[in-house]
Amino acid sequence: MKERLSNKKRTFKEISSLFSIGPILSLIVLCIIVSFLSDKFFTALNLVNVIKQITCYAVLGIGMTFVIIGGGIDISVGSQVGLWAVVSSLVAVNTGSVFLAVTAILVLGAATGFIQGSIVARLSLPPFIVTMAGQMIMRGLITAITNGQPITGLPDGLRWFGIGKIGPLSVPIVISIVLFIIGHIVLTKTRSGRYIFALGSNRQAAKVTGINVVKFQIITYMVAGVCAAVASLILTGRLGSALSNGGLNYEGDAIAATVVGGTSMSGGEGNLLGTFIGAAIMGVIRNGLNLLQVQAAWQDIVVGGVILFAVILDQVRLHRKE
């Protein structure tokens, strides 16, 4: 019996050691594989498309990293992206004010995060259930507002967030880099960041030490809401319209990017650099599947498999530590 347990532990260690090389090498290997499958992958035009996809996943992943490190999960962010895209487009088209449109969705994103975070933290309800309810409500609102029709005729100021440039860099890249720097500093250099890690590691222990666990859990959901609003600006600007299915299943890519990047689903462990690499991996996977003309349904199956695989590896890492 002891020998069997010893063999199982040794097997876990062997499996986990295969992936100790990290996400960066995984990304490199993935790029090589896709380039062999499609000679269009390393073309300039395609690489630009990959980067555009990555920025949206990366921004969403930043918010998701905060939530998961804090011990939660938010599966409503994809629907938030779709809803805030619709709201910002309607405000911009009807008022002509891009500033008002941007301000409105940033406030709404933070408010949605506050509401969902408050329900999770104050009522001790499962975050999956709370955010699933939010996801359904927001998808319903999108359909009710748009009646299934796209919103077009967006002002150039709103499109700037998706196709504009600041010097040699595109606006989405600049936005994602700025948010990464801010998020990284908060998580690694501030007391709030340490509290969020403590909250995810052991909620009760964090509470005993005097940390306001309710406050900081709410903050993580507010960060996710704001990041969803920013991601909606990038998506809307890139497409030039707000679609009724905007942001559909984006929560899966955000979770996958976060977990593939090394953030533990158990909470209390993770970093934004890993999330960015995870976002790049998801962007390459999506792009590779598009180049190979794989149907959208099968793409979702692949992404679902990636999430499951990443969670299994997360559990392998946990077993290795024990």
C-alpha positions as CSV (number, residue, x, y, z in Angstrom):
1,M,0.0,0.0,0.0
2,K,2.8,2.4,1.0
3,E,4.6,1.5,-2.2
4,R,1.6,2.3,-4.3
5,L,1.2,5.7,-2.6
6,S,4.9,6.4,-3.1
7,N,4.6,5.5,-6.8
8,K,1.6,7.8,-7.2
9,K,3.5,10.7,-5.6
10,R,6.5,10.0,-7.9
11,T,4.2,10.0,-10.9
12,F,2.7,13.4,-9.9
13,K,6.3,14.7,-9.6
14,E,7.3,13.4,-13.0
15,I,4.2,14.9,-14.7
16,S,4.6,18.2,-13.0
17,S,8.3,18.3,-13.9
18,L,7.4,18.0,-17.6
19,F,5.7,21.4,-17.3
20,S,8.1,23.1,-14.9
21,I,9.7,24.6,-18.1
22,G,6.9,27.2,-17.9
23,P,4.4,29.0,-20.1
24,I,7.1,30.8,-22.1
25,L,8.5,27.6,-23.7
26,S,5.0,26.3,-24.2
27,L,4.2,29.5,-26.2
28,I,7.3,29.1,-28.3
29,V,6.6,25.4,-29.0
30,L,3.0,26.3,-29.9
31,C,4.1,29.0,-32.3
32,I,6.4,26.6,-34.0
33,I,3.7,23.9,-34.3
34,V,1.1,26.4,-35.8
35,S,3.7,27.8,-38.2
36,F,4.3,24.2,-39.6
37,L,0.5,23.8,-39.9
38,S,0.0,27.1,-41.7
39,D,2.5,29.1,-43.7
40,K,0.4,32.2,-43.1
41,F,1.1,32.3,-39.3
42,F,4.3,34.3,-39.4
43,T,3.1,36.8,-42.0
44,A,3.0,40.5,-40.8
45,L,-0.7,40.8,-41.3
46,N,-1.5,37.7,-39.3
47,L,0.9,38.6,-36.4
48,V,-0.9,41.9,-36.1
49,N,-4.2,40.1,-35.8
50,V,-2.7,37.8,-33.2
51,I,-1.6,40.8,-31.1
52,K,-5.0,42.4,-31.4
53,Q,-6.6,39.2,-30.0
54,I,-4.0,38.9,-27.3
55,T,-4.6,42.5,-25.9
56,C,-8.2,41.8,-25.3
57,Y,-7.6,38.5,-23.5
58,A,-4.7,40.1,-21.6
59,V,-6.9,43.0,-20.3
60,L,-9.6,40.6,-19.2
61,G,-7.0,38.3,-17.7
62,I,-5.7,41.1,-15.5
63,G,-9.1,41.4,-13.8
64,M,-9.5,37.7,-13.7
65,T,-6.1,37.2,-12.0
66,F,-7.1,39.6,-9.2
67,V,-10.4,37.7,-8.7
68,I,-8.8,34.2,-8.7
69,I,-5.9,35.1,-6.6
70,G,-8.4,36.5,-4.1
71,G,-10.2,33.1,-4.0
72,G,-13.1,33.9,-6.4
73,I,-14.1,33.4,-10.0
74,D,-16.1,35.7,-12.4
75,I,-17.7,34.0,-15.4
76,S,-19.7,37.2,-16.2
77,V,-16.8,39.2,-17.7
78,G,-17.6,38.0,-21.3
79,S,-21.1,39.2,-21.0
80,Q,-19.9,42.4,-19.4
81,V,-17.7,43.0,-22.5
82,G,-20.7,42.6,-24.7
83,L,-23.0,44.8,-22.6
84,W,-20.5,47.6,-22.1
85,A,-19.8,47.6,-25.9
86,V,-23.5,48.1,-26.5
87,V,-23.8,50.8,-23.9
88,S,-20.7,52.8,-25.0
89,S,-21.8,52.6,-28.6
90,L,-25.3,53.8,-27.9
91,V,-24.1,56.7,-25.7
92,A,-21.4,57.7,-28.2
93,V,-23.8,57.5,-31.2
94,N,-26.7,59.4,-29.5
95,T,-24.7,62.1,-27.6
96,G,-21.6,62.4,-29.8
97,S,-19.5,62.3,-26.6
98,V,-16.8,59.6,-26.5
99,F,-15.8,60.9,-23.0
100,L,-19.3,60.3,-21.7
101,A,-19.4,56.9,-23.3
102,V,-16.1,55.8,-21.8
103,T,-16.9,57.2,-18.3
104,A,-20.3,55.5,-18.3
105,I,-19.0,52.0,-18.9
106,L,-16.1,52.4,-16.5
107,V,-18.5,53.4,-13.8
108,L,-20.9,50.7,-14.7
109,G,-18.1,48.1,-14.8
110,A,-17.0,49.1,-11.3
111,A,-20.5,49.2,-10.0
112,T,-21.3,45.7,-11.4
113,G,-18.1,44.4,-9.8
114,F,-19.2,46.0,-6.5
115,I,-22.6,44.5,-6.6
116,Q,-21.4,41.0,-7.5
117,G,-18.5,41.2,-5.1
118,S,-20.8,42.4,-2.3
119,I,-23.2,39.5,-2.8
120,V,-20.3,37.0,-2.8
121,A,-18.4,38.4,0.1
122,R,-21.2,39.6,2.4
123,L,-23.6,36.7,1.9
124,S,-20.9,34.1,1.5
125,L,-22.5,32.8,-1.7
126,P,-20.6,30.7,-4.3
127,P,-19.0,33.1,-6.7
128,F,-19.7,30.8,-9.7
129,I,-23.4,30.9,-9.0
130,V,-23.5,34.7,-8.4
131,T,-21.5,35.5,-11.5
132,M,-23.4,33.0,-13.7
133,A,-26.6,34.8,-12.7
134,G,-25.0,38.1,-13.7
135,Q,-23.9,36.5,-17.0
136,M,-27.4,35.5,-17.8
137,I,-28.9,38.9,-16.8
138,M,-26.4,40.8,-18.9
139,R,-26.9,38.6,-21.9
140,G,-30.6,39.1,-21.6
141,L,-30.0,42.9,-21.5
142,I,-27.9,42.8,-24.6
143,T,-30.6,41.0,-26.5
144,A,-33.3,43.3,-25.2
145,I,-31.4,46.5,-26.0
146,T,-30.1,45.5,-29.5
147,N,-32.9,43.2,-30.6
148,G,-30.2,41.1,-32.2
149,Q,-29.0,44.0,-34.4
150,P,-25.5,45.5,-34.5
151,I,-24.9,49.1,-33.5
152,T,-22.9,50.9,-36.2
153,G,-21.9,54.4,-37.1
154,L,-19.5,54.8,-34.2
155,P,-17.5,58.0,-33.9
156,D,-13.8,57.9,-34.7
157,G,-13.0,58.7,-31.1
158,L,-14.5,55.4,-30.0
159,R,-12.8,53.5,-32.8
160,W,-9.4,54.9,-31.7
161,F,-9.4,52.5,-28.7
162,G,-9.2,49.6,-31.1
163,I,-7.3,50.9,-34.2
164,G,-5.5,54.1,-33.0
165,K,-1.8,54.5,-32.4
166,I,0.3,56.2,-29.9
167,G,3.7,56.7,-31.6
168,P,4.7,53.3,-33.2
169,L,2.5,51.3,-30.8
170,S,-1.2,50.5,-31.3
171,V,-3.5,51.9,-28.6
172,P,-4.6,48.4,-27.4
173,I,-1.0,47.4,-26.8
174,V,-0.4,50.6,-24.8
175,I,-3.6,50.1,-22.8
176,S,-2.7,46.5,-21.9
177,I,0.9,47.5,-20.9
178,V,-0.3,50.3,-18.7
179,L,-2.8,48.1,-17.0
180,F,-0.3,45.4,-16.5
181,I,2.2,47.8,-14.9
182,I,-0.5,49.2,-12.6
183,G,-1.8,45.7,-11.7
184,H,1.7,44.3,-11.1
185,I,2.6,47.1,-8.8
186,V,-0.6,46.7,-6.8
187,L,-0.2,43.0,-6.4
188,T,3.5,42.9,-5.6
189,K,4.4,46.3,-4.0
190,T,1.4,47.3,-2.0
191,R,-0.3,46.3,1.2
192,S,-3.6,45.8,-0.7
193,G,-1.9,43.2,-3.0
194,R,-0.6,41.3,0.0
195,Y,-4.0,41.3,1.5
196,I,-5.5,39.9,-1.7
197,F,-3.0,37.1,-1.7
198,A,-3.7,36.4,1.9
199,L,-7.4,36.4,1.3
200,G,-7.1,33.7,-1.4
201,S,-4.6,31.6,0.6
202,N,-6.8,31.4,3.7
203,R,-9.8,33.6,4.2
204,Q,-10.3,32.7,7.9
205,A,-6.6,33.3,8.7
206,A,-6.7,36.6,6.9
207,K,-9.8,37.6,8.8
208,V,-8.2,36.7,12.1
209,T,-5.1,38.9,11.3
210,G,-7.4,41.9,10.9
211,I,-7.7,42.1,7.2
212,N,-11.1,43.4,6.0
213,V,-11.8,40.3,3.8
214,V,-15.1,41.6,2.5
215,K,-13.6,44.9,1.3
216,F,-10.8,43.3,-0.5
217,Q,-12.8,40.6,-2.1
218,I,-15.2,43.3,-3.4
219,I,-12.2,45.2,-4.8
220,T,-11.1,42.2,-6.9
221,Y,-14.5,42.0,-8.6
222,M,-14.5,45.8,-9.2
223,V,-11.1,45.4,-10.9
224,A,-12.5,42.7,-13.1
225,G,-15.5,44.9,-14.0
226,V,-13.3,47.8,-15.0
227,C,-11.1,45.5,-17.0
228,A,-14.1,44.2,-18.8
229,A,-15.2,47.7,-19.6
230,V,-11.7,48.5,-21.0
231,A,-11.7,45.3,-23.0
232,S,-15.1,46.2,-24.5
233,L,-13.6,49.5,-25.8
234,I,-10.7,47.6,-27.5
235,L,-13.2,45.1,-29.1
236,T,-15.7,47.8,-30.2
237,G,-13.0,50.0,-31.6
238,R,-11.5,47.1,-33.5
239,L,-14.8,45.9,-35.0
240,G,-16.2,49.3,-35.6
241,S,-19.6,48.2,-34.2
242,A,-21.2,46.6,-31.2
243,L,-22.6,43.1,-31.9
244,S,-25.3,41.3,-30.0
245,N,-23.0,38.4,-29.5
246,G,-20.0,40.6,-28.5
247,G,-17.8,39.1,-25.8
248,L,-19.4,35.7,-26.1
249,N,-17.4,33.0,-24.3
250,Y,-14.6,35.5,-23.6
251,E,-14.7,34.5,-19.9
252,G,-13.4,31.1,-20.9
253,D,-10.4,32.6,-22.7
254,A,-9.8,34.9,-19.7
255,I,-9.9,32.1,-17.3
256,A,-7.7,29.9,-19.5
257,A,-5.1,32.7,-19.9
258,T,-5.0,33.2,-16.2
259,V,-4.7,29.6,-15.2
260,V,-2.3,28.6,-18.1
261,G,-0.2,31.5,-16.9
262,G,0.3,29.9,-13.5
263,T,-2.5,31.4,-11.3
264,S,-3.9,28.7,-9.0
265,M,-7.6,28.1,-9.1
266,S,-7.4,27.5,-5.4
267,G,-6.4,31.2,-4.8
268,G,-3.5,32.9,-3.2
269,E,-1.0,32.2,-6.0
270,G,-0.4,33.9,-9.4
271,N,1.2,36.8,-11.3
272,L,0.3,39.0,-14.2
273,L,3.3,38.2,-16.3
274,G,2.2,34.6,-16.4
275,T,-1.3,35.8,-17.3
276,F,0.1,37.9,-20.2
277,I,1.9,34.8,-21.5
278,G,-1.3,32.8,-21.0
279,A,-3.2,35.4,-23.1
280,A,-0.6,35.0,-25.8
281,I,-1.0,31.3,-25.8
282,M,-4.8,31.6,-26.1
283,G,-4.4,34.2,-28.9
284,V,-2.1,31.8,-30.8
285,I,-4.5,28.9,-30.3
286,R,-7.5,30.9,-31.5
287,N,-5.5,32.3,-34.5
288,G,-4.2,28.9,-35.4
289,L,-7.6,27.4,-35.4
290,N,-8.9,30.2,-37.5
291,L,-6.1,29.7,-40.0
292,L,-6.9,26.0,-40.2
293,Q,-10.6,27.0,-40.7
294,V,-11.8,25.1,-37.7
295,Q,-15.4,25.8,-36.9
296,A,-16.3,28.0,-34.0
297,A,-18.0,25.1,-32.1
298,W,-14.8,23.1,-32.3
299,Q,-12.8,26.1,-31.2
300,D,-14.8,26.3,-28.0
301,I,-14.2,22.6,-27.5
302,V,-10.5,23.1,-27.7
303,V,-10.6,26.1,-25.4
304,G,-12.6,24.1,-22.9
305,G,-10.1,21.3,-23.1
306,V,-7.3,23.8,-22.5
307,I,-9.1,25.1,-19.3
308,L,-9.6,21.6,-18.0
309,F,-5.9,20.7,-18.8
310,A,-4.7,23.8,-17.0
311,V,-6.8,23.1,-13.9
312,I,-5.5,19.5,-13.9
313,L,-1.9,20.8,-14.0
314,D,-2.8,23.3,-11.2
315,Q,-3.8,20.3,-9.1
316,V,-0.6,18.5,-10.0
317,R,1.4,21.5,-8.8
318,L,-0.5,21.4,-5.5
319,H,0.1,17.7,-5.0
320,R,3.8,18.3,-5.7
321,K,3.9,20.9,-2.9
322,E,2.3,18.5,-0.4
